[in-house]
Amino acid sequence: MLDGDQLDNAKSMSIIVTKGSLDWAYPPFILATTAAAMDLNVTMFFTFYGLPLLKKKLNMKFTPLGNPAMEMPMMGGHMAMPNLLSVMPGVGGMAGKMMKNLMAKKGVASIEDLREAAVESDVRMIACQMTLDLFEYSLDDMIDGIELGGAATYIEGAVKSDINLFI
């Protein structure tokens, strides 16, 4: 835990959120809500495949393909999923369901809960206008309380941030 003197050196954090799958959604929201709870000003910039994390209705997929480090607790041990299995139809959905069940069993907050906590903690969430236009989303598709902006909007805050992350 940071003490008061350390917080003087870390007052703000910015995060570029570029991925919207279940496994990639957790790190930015956990870091943002934790930093906000520690009184840091947090900005999250959602662009490209991270933008759907701001949609009212989330439909996140899980990405087992190309993730050889992923091991799931099974039968008293840990089992890695071979990449070959990942390309089979339905395996990603099954792995995602297993992951969601494991998280619920272990008491891990859902992405929806973490996103709500970010809103309640006044985390500044910026939806990339270019990405919104590119993928033909509308502001009506998105949750309330976000702002629209572009790279310049993000950079204005990032140059003043003590911590900058790209996730």
Residue pairs with C-beta under 8 A, 6 or more apart in sequence:
1 38
2 10
2 38
7 38
7 39
7 40
9 162
10 40
10 162
10 163
11 40
11 41
11 162
12 40
12 41
12 42
12 43
12 157
12 160
12 161
12 162
12 163
13 31
13 32
13 35
13 40
13 41
13 42
13 43
13 161
13 162
13 163
13 164
13 165
14 42
14 43
14 44
14 45
14 154
14 157
14 158
14 161
14 163
14 164
14 165
15 28
15 31
15 32
15 42
15 43
15 44
15 45
15 164
15 165
15 166
15 167
16 45
16 47
16 50
16 154
16 164
16 165
16 166
16 167
17 28
17 44
17 45
17 46
17 47
17 50
17 53
17 167
18 47
18 48
18 49
18 50
18 166
18 167
19 25
19 49
19 50
19 167
20 49
20 50
20 51
20 52
20 53
20 60
21 49
21 60
21 61
21 62
21 63
22 60
22 61
22 62
22 63
22 96
22 99
22 100
22 111
23 62
23 63
23 67
23 70
23 99
24 50
24 63
24 167
25 53
25 60
25 111
26 111
26 114
27 167
28 44
28 50
28 165
28 167
29 53
29 111
29 114
29 115
29 117
29 118
30 114
31 165
31 167
32 42
32 44
32 118
32 121
32 123
33 114
33 117
33 118
33 121
33 123
35 42
35 163
36 42
36 118
36 121
36 122
36 123
37 121
40 162
40 163
41 124
42 118
42 121
42 123
42 124
43 123
43 124
43 125
43 126
43 154
43 157
43 158
43 161
44 118
44 123
44 124
44 125
44 126
45 126
45 128
45 149
45 153
45 154
46 53
46 54
46 125
46 126
46 127
46 128
46 131
47 128
47 130
47 131
48 128
48 131
50 167
51 127
51 128
51 131
51 132
51 135
51 137
52 58
52 59
52 60
53 60
53 111
53 115
54 125
54 127
54 142
54 143
54 146
55 137
55 141
55 142
55 143
56 141
56 142
56 143
58 111
58 112
60 96
60 111
61 92
61 93
61 96
62 92
62 93
62 95
62 96
62 99
63 92
64 70
64 81
64 85
64 86
64 91
64 92
64 95
65 83
65 86
65 87
65 92
66 83
66 86
67 81
68 80
68 83
69 80
70 80
70 81
71 78
71 79
71 80
72 78
72 79
72 81
72 95
72 98
72 99
72 102
73 102
81 91
81 95
85 91
86 92
86 95
103 110
104 110
109 117
115 143
118 125
119 125
119 143
119 145
124 147
124 157
125 145
125 146
125 147
126 146
126 147
126 148
126 149
126 153
126 154
127 139
127 142
127 146
127 147
127 148
127 149
128 149
128 150
128 151
129 148
129 149
129 150
130 150
130 151
131 137
132 138
132 139
132 148
139 148
147 153
158 164
